[in-house]
Amino acid sequence: MASSTGDRSQAVRHGLRAKVLTLDGMNPRVRRVEYAVRGPIVQRALELEQELRQGVKKPFTEVIRANIGDAQAMGQRPITFLRQVLALCVNPDLLSSPNFPDDAKKRAERILQACGGHSLGAYSVSSGIQLIREDVARYIERRDGGIPADPNNVFLSTGASDAIVTVLKLLVAGEGHTRTGVLIPIPQYPLYSATLAELGAVQVDYYLDEERAWALDVAELHRALGQARDHCRPRALCVINPGNPTGQVQTRECIEAVIRFAFEERLFLLADEFHSFKKVLMEMGPPYAGQQELASFHSTSKGYMGECGFRGGYVEVVNMDAAVQQQMLKLMSVRLCPPVPGQALLDLVVSPPAPTDPSFAQFQAEKQAVLAELAAKAKLTEQVFNEAPGISCNPVQGAMYSFPRVQLPPRAVERAQELGLAPDMFFCLRLLEETGICVVPGSGFGQREGTYHFRMTILPPLEKLRLLLEKLSRFHAKFTLEYS
Amino acid sequence: MASSTGDRSQAVRHGLRAKVLTLDGMNPRVRRVEYAVRGPIVQRALELEQELRQGVKKPFTEVIRANIGDAQAMGQRPITFLRQVLALCVNPDLLSSPNFPDDAKKRAERILQACGGHSLGAYSVSSGIQLIREDVARYIERRDGGIPADPNNVFLSTGASDAIVTVLKLLVAGEGHTRTGVLIPIPQYPLYSATLAELGAVQVDYYLDEERAWALDVAELHRALGQARDHCRPRALCVINPGNPTGQVQTRECIEAVIRFAFEERLFLLADEFHSFKKVLMEMGPPYAGQQELASFHSTSKGYMGECGFRGGYVEVVNMDAAVQQQMLKLMSVRLCPPVPGQALLDLVVSPPAPTDPSFAQFQAEKQAVLAELAAKAKLTEQVFNEAPGISCNPVQGAMYSFPRVQLPPRAVERAQELGLAPDMFFCLRLLEETGICVVPGSGFGQREGTYHFRMTILPPLEKLRLLLEKLSRFHAKFTLEYS
């Protein structure tokens, strides 16, 4: 360090010097992180919104953010029961108000009893409030047709992302050829690639089969694993079900085949899911049920409630080594605890009103309305895109995303390359500038070389979604003509 | 990898095999993480509580958790105004209720207007809701006597911990002798040591001067830095003010000296504070004001409100390289956004009711009552401990922690060593078993070789605190006698 002292003094005399922390000197792993869902296209969308507010003339009057699965931002109303109970928890003075149903009050009292000092403002234990972990375990048991779940294997988290990062952190070890490799689907949700980059692990891509509705093919897993073993040590396999960004739901047969593959190849399974790898694993019996290591993630942002802002989530670990599980708890404890309001919300999601409760009828009606509208939107999306020449879209089965494939004319691809942009990024940027529609290019999630996609949520209100789909299809036709 | 295939097949045949993820094979950096605040002593406290519930006889009737700064868990009531506004935000149906003051309703409407879909359930932008960042900037300006703060330099976070980890992540680079070194105070809050271990950075200890009320001495910074430069590349200096666990407040002179040191030695400054390094930095003028890089952290768990469970926090960065700042935003975007209820709460903390608002009188009365009680508790703690032979305690100035020093007799030290325990861990475990008082041994925070301490929060209600202090002092006397 001594050599820099002279430069330093001189710089101080001149009153000018380089920053201590610069792009060149910073953490190289962080520099390699990419996260398209909130990348340059979203930055540009923000700027356009600002310009619109300032009265700048545009060919559109509003930016439609179909880039992120954020249901309530798109106008979905929160489920009344969830918010009633939460308000009671936040401000227990309301427990004496006649304006809340009795079951909402009972649920709030039950949650507050389980909080330190009977307040959401106290820290919880790092793994989450015990009562809520027990409720999550019971929810998992119901979901899995009675297969037992142990609350001690359930850890609450700050959204699913937090828990996924924690489990990946445990797995990372080695240097050079022994570095941990992690198999992830392509296309993938970029939390995975970002986290692996940050941790210095090796990302091992396996491709989903677009021709078969984004099916997960075990032969492709074998191919990816075989190639990866030349330069790293694969230790884990990530599955996203329903797919994100691709929206498909894996079949039971596929899940069984994936479990067998993971077991035989000694891979830790990470399942980011509503549906249950655990149920299938347990029903497969020995040697899988008692041995295959699995972490299964869920969050309050998924499903009918769409409560993204609360950042509630959990992971259930199955067959995890007890000492490693202790280490996981230790690691979680450094961050003290997940946000307690998010924990409370998760509790309500996993144990909604029972048929005999006063809130049941309204709760059920609201939930069904959301689910019915999502189903209609999924159908509409698939239909409009598949009618448009040069766009094709697999069925949107269990998620709020579609991942249509677009044909881009060779001249558009060339023009993008001249601009230093991925061709689908070029398409999405032009789409945004001309229509105000914000979607994320497929290159941000990964895709087969030479194919182009974008991820679009199906969350805008039905009539707005119809207009959006038609506008997008027309833009694609115009874009294709322009570059033909 | 091929060599393990035979073993694997055999193990599969026998239906038994080693886990994929074991203690030996897991991330070695994670294994090295230690976090005493929620370590073995807290685990034991949990077990004791369970035993008490099961009716097991103990020499005490309850476990008193003085291990963590968790005000509401210790019975402190939330500030009414904060919870009213939050309840309105959570359940906007309440906006038509006559039972909320007008200013609370206006504040809730203002926050909801700034949320996606006017709901706390939508994601915010990754750096936090723009309106709240602006409110934080205005709060910082008021705090600093008008020195400007730019909302674009304010990033909201999941508690302060999250933001501290993010900034440390940016700084970590290099291998071997060029690995990033980070100076941290000893005693320290173990988030720092835990994070540096996890990131593979070098922890560089500088000792606070217990004889001078835990003062930060620049000569000691020079010593620590000089030694560190032999084996790593020191790039950052962390200051905790008021001290945690030590509770002292640094003087203006000290802050100036630290800034000059950081500037001359080219260290990025991280200040975990209520008080303002930024104000001092700006008032020092050139070359410091325009160049010294600083990140200053704050959270809703600190101060009179004690809203720990909401995990609200922020960091303000000063003089950070613009490209690095973009990288920081990118890194934050991978986790989508901090919990929105915590952001809303932070907004209320930084912009409390004005004197003309209907809620002002009650807000002010509640706030002053909390602060007055904390001051009384700080005084009482210092007094009782300093009257006890073999215990000494520096003034508790600006935090909710005390860090008293205890004399332990040589035979107790030997006994601890036989048991493989740090001597103060041995003392604290015995204290817990015999009195139910849970405090954290000084060894969990670091301390000068041969000295022993514990961290104790001063948060229990005043009368309970008095009993606790007396019980603890008596236990120490008995312990000393037993081992003399």
Interface residues (C-beta under 8 A of the other chain):
Chain A: M1 S4 R8 V12 G15 L16 R17 K19 V20 L21 T22 L23 G25 M26 N27 P28 V30 R31 V33 E34 Y35 V37 R38 G39 L46 I68 D70 A71 Q72 A73 M74 G75 Q76 P78 T80 R83 Q84 L86 A87 L88 V90 N91 D93 L94 S97 N99 C115 G116 G117 S119 L120 G121 A122 Y123 S124 V125 S126 T158 G159 S161 D162 K169 L170 L171 V172 A173 P190 L191 A194 T195 E198 R229 R233 R235 A236 F263 E264 R266 L267 F268 P286 P287 Q291 E293 M305 G306 E307 C308 G309 F310 R311 N319 M320 D321 A323 V324 Q327 K330 L331 S333 V334 R335 L336 C337 P338 P339 V340 P341 G342
Chain B: M1 S4 R8 V12 G15 L16 R17 K19 V20 L21 T22 L23 G25 M26 N27 P28 V30 R31 V33 Y35 V37 R38 G39 L46 I68 D70 A71 Q72 A73 M74 G75 Q76 P78 T80 R83 Q84 L86 A87 L88 V90 N91 D93 L94 S97 N99 C115 G116 G117 S119 L120 G121 A122 Y123 S124 V125 S126 T158 G159 S161 D162 K169 L170 L171 V172 A173 P190 L191 A194 T195 E198 R229 R233 R235 A236 F263 E264 R266 L267 F268 P286 P287 Q291 E293 M305 G306 E307 C308 G309 F310 R311 N319 M320 D321 A323 V324 Q327 K330 L331 S333 V334 R335 L336 C337 P338 P339 V340 P341 G342
